[in-house]
Amino acid sequence: MADLNTPVRYIRGIGEKKAQALGKLGVFSLYDLISYFPRKYEDRSVYKPIALAQNGESVCVRALVADTPRLTRIRRGLELVKLRIADESGLAELTYFNQPYVKDNLHRGESYVFYGKMEVSGSRRSMVNPIYEREGAEGGVTGRIVPLYRLCAGLNQRVVMQAVRQGLDACGELLPEPLPEELRQRCGLAQARYAYENIHFPADFGALALARRRLIFEELFVLACALDRMRGQRVRDGGILLAPVEMEPFWASLPFRPTGAQRRAVAEALGDMRSGAVMNRLVQGDVGSGKTLVAAALIWAVWKNGLSSAFMAPTEILAEQHFATLSGLLSPLGLRVGRLTGALTAKEKREVKAALKAGELDLVVGTHALFSADVEYARLGLVVTDEQHRFGVEQRSALIGKGGRPHVLVMSATPIPHTLALIIYGDLDVSVIDELPPGRQKVDTFPVDESYRARLDNFIRRLTSEGRQVFVVCPMVEENEDLPVKLKSAQEHAAELAARFPELKVACVHGRMKAKDKDAVMAAFAAGETDILVATTVIEVGVDVPNAALMIVENAERFGLSQLHQLRGRVGRGPHKSYCVLVSDAESEEVRARLAIMRKTNDGFQIAEEDLRLRGPGDFFGSRQHGLPETHIADLGADTQILQRAKAEADALLREDPELAWPEHALLRERVEKLFQSGRDSFN
């Protein structure tokens, strides 16, 4: 007898070959199959008389085959089957391309149900390749809401649908119910059996909505429980207990007043470090919001407690920039600041490593060199990572593991809506810096099309004649003839600009270059030796160039709003009025609306909310950089209300039963532990 762990190859009509194809989709057992949710649905429940179907409308019609289907071979590789169908209201002509078997499957004088798009031209009505079956056929695909699944080679919709039907019939009653009954009732959630039945074979759209809500809630609730338990484990493990520190001497040493948001973030982090638990906090702030100052304040507090800190940046040039900034802030206060990057000589590296081991450095700034096997820390109290998602999990863990259990501060300039950050950053507590320091320039933004090119060139000449510098960002490294749209490539566009502006120095930087060459080009631009830097998004998180006053983004429609905001943040970092020009010839209203958002606001969090609404969470993290286990049905961008409720319910349940030890939580605990096993190495 089948159970939820039965391999799919034992289902009737599957066999070894189709089981291998399903395996490519992550479906191995009956439970995997039942949990393989449709990607969308087609409403085939609407029947209409032929004469009442509108042009372009997808409908079901009940009709007789009015004549014998005719097969015509037009040429090699092109065969047509033509026939007419009729009901009481009128006639329609059907054409099937390269489906010769239709000729023998449809019989004159017999009645079928046809589903497809009706095309109307005057009095003539026609359908191309409509689905057909006898009315009332077992496992039918007409007269109902039909699920559509993601497929791969070797599978079709009917095979998957029939397999799911068999799985539900055989094991539907065995489906686990991990949600406590009281919670399910309180939140108005359907039972598991009902939800799985109606997510695959909905009785109507109301039943589908109930099923979706239940399954989305369950997925997010289990995820929230898993992440809350990780946070609880961190608290129980304990960390370095910092003594209270009077922060006013540090604030008084600054040549400017910190913002209220900076002070609040520092206070939240110090509260963590005085709690006895390991701090694991994300400081999230817009480009230029002053996250580095927050890190400096905490490094100073750790130093006052007799401990050292490590600050890890994703590139050599950023490490050098942070070294200069932090040295300027902390060296006058008595801290010994060193750096450890790949660019140092072997002798310099040995000296820095010896100083770290001997406890002769209070802060070391560097790249991934900080977690080399031969680097030892005497008394590491704080680890700061900049742009955390740029580092692999193993890299962060290697550094954190070097000093016992140091406190961890993560900085990110990618603005993420708070509800999403609660999930994305897992067991991190979140501080948001939502104020810009006084003096930061507002960058004026202009979406334009190619007709503005001459004016844009004149603008470049004007700004460079005033001594300013220009960033130009392209979506590709080099030309790609396979793409249907003409896109600007960095290499080609750099050559064009060099020819167009012979009096200016143009350079190009992209991700395929060696790190050393890339850093050299960026350093030359930062030093003012280059007028125009053409780049791919490699400069999205990059060096600070206060003299750069113009950002031009080519084919701006190819970028997400959050990316465009990051790129815009590369200018306006100095005393000069700065501009961002978004060039796009895309005619889509959606594209125009998106780019208009960039013109209206410089608020990264507002832009992030819009980006999340329009594009979903993928744009923030590229190819799943956030390390979360993959969701099967929940959309972290669209399902924020359910996410908030699921998170609140998870928090409440774990306050009462932090170990999920109560008998009624046994199935929930099993699900959470399974999630831990699959995601232990990838959670942040």
C-alpha positions, 0 to 999 in steps of 0.5 A: 500500500502506498504512503507519502514516502513511496517513490514516484516511479511506482505510480501508474503511468510514471515508470523509470523514465518519467520518474527521472524527469520528475527528479529533475524537478525535485520530485522523488516521493509521493509527498514531493509530488503532492507538494509540487504546486501548480505555477498557474491555473487556466479557467476552463469552466466557462462554456459558451455557444460558438456564436457568442464567444468574443474575439481572443476569448479562451472558452469551452464549446460543446460541439459536433464534428460537422465534417470528416477531418482532412489531413494536408501535407504542406511541405516537409515538417508541416502538416495540417488537419482541418475540420468544422465544428457546429452547435445550435448557434453556428460553425467554427473552423479548426486547424491543428498544426503537426498533429496528424493523429487528430484526423483519426481521433475526431469523428464526424457526427460525434460530440466533444468539448473543445477549449481554445482561443476563439478568433473572429473575423467578420462572420468567420470563427476559428480556433487553432490547436484547441484542446478536445475531449469527450464530455465527462471524460475521466480526469478531464481537462475541460469544464473546470479550473485546470492546474498548469505545472512547471515541466521539463523534457519527458513530461507533459501537463496531463502526465503530472496532473494524473500522477498528482490525482493518483497521489492525492487519492492514495495518500490524501488522508495521510497528509500531516497537520503540523499547525496546532488546531487552536492556531488553525481555528484562530487564523481561519485556515483550511485543513491540510487535506482540503488545502492540498486537494484544492491547490491542485484541483480547485472546486472554484476560485474561492476554494483555491484562495482558501487553499493558497492562504493555508499553504502559504501561511504554513510555509512561512510559519514553519520558516519563522519558527525555524529562524526564531529557534536559531535566535533562541539558540544563540541567546542560550549559547551565550557570548562575551559580556561587555561592561557598560561604556560611556559613549559621550567621549566618542561622540564628542571626538567627531567633527560632525553631529551623528544622526539620531538614527546612528545613535539609536543603532549604536544603542541597540547593538550595545544592548545586545553586547551587554545582554550576555548573548552573542550579538548578531545584528544587521545595520541596514541603511541607505547609501551614504547613511553613515553605517561605518560610523556605527561600526566605529562607535562599536569598535571603540566600545569593544576596545574600551572593554580590552578587546579587538575587532575585525572589519571585513570588506568584499574588495581590496579597494573598499578595504583600503577605503574603510581603513582610511575612514576608520583610522581617521576616526579611531587612531586619534582616540588611541586605537592601533589600526592595521590592515590585511589585504592581498595587496600587502607584501609577504613581509607586511602580511607576516608583521600584521599576523604577528601583531594580531596574535600578540594582541598589538592591534585593536582593529584590523581591516581587510578582505577575505585574507582576515580568515586565512588559516594562519591568522590568529586573534588574541582577543577578538570581541567584534566582527563587522562585515560590510555588504554581508551577502557578498560573502559566502556563508563559509567565509563569514563562519570562518572569521567568526569561528576564529575568536571563540564567539565574538559579536557580529555586526553586518552592514548592508546598503541594500534597503529591504522592507522591514517585514522581508528583512525579518525573514531574509536575515534569519536570526539577525536582529535588525537596526535601520538607519533611516536618516541621511547625515546633513550635507548629503546631496540629493541626486536629481534623476531623469529618465530619457530615451535615445533622442536625448543622446546629443544633449546628454553628450553636451552635458558630459562635456560641461560637467567634465570641463568643470572638473567633474567625473562621470560613471556610465553603467551598461547591462553587459560586458560585451556584445551578444548577438543572440539577444533579441534587444540591442543592449549596450555593452561596457566594452563596446560603449567605452570604445564609442565614448573614447571616439566621441570624446577624444579629449577625455580619458575613458576607462572600462571595468567589468566583472570578468577582469582580474581583481587586481586589474579591476582595483587598478582601474577603480583606484585611477578613477578615484584618484581623478586620473579618468574622466569617464568610467564605463562599467557593469554593475560591478561598481554597484557597491564600490569605491567612494568618488566624491568628485563623480557628479553624473551617473548614466545607466544605459538600457535602464529597463534591464535593472531593478529599482533597487539596483538603480538606486544602488547605482545612483548612490555612487554619485552625490557623495561630495560637495558637487550637485549630482545627477542620474540619467536613466536611458531607455527606449523601452515603450512599455508603460510598466517600464515608464512607471518604474523609472518614474518612481526613481525620478520621484523619490530618493528614499531607498526604502520606498523604492525597495517597497515598490521593487518588491511589489513589482518584481518580487524579492529576487531583484534584491538577491540575484541568484538566491544570495540570501541563502533561504530554503526555497519556498514552494508556494509563498512569495516573500514579496507579495505575501507580506500580510500573511508573512507578518501574521505567520511571524507574530504567531510563531513568536507567540507559540515559541514564547510558550514552548521554545523547544516545541516539546509539547505533544501537540507540536510534535509534527511542527517540530519535525517540519522545523528540524527537517528545514534545519537539516536542509538549510543549516549551511545556508541560513545567514 
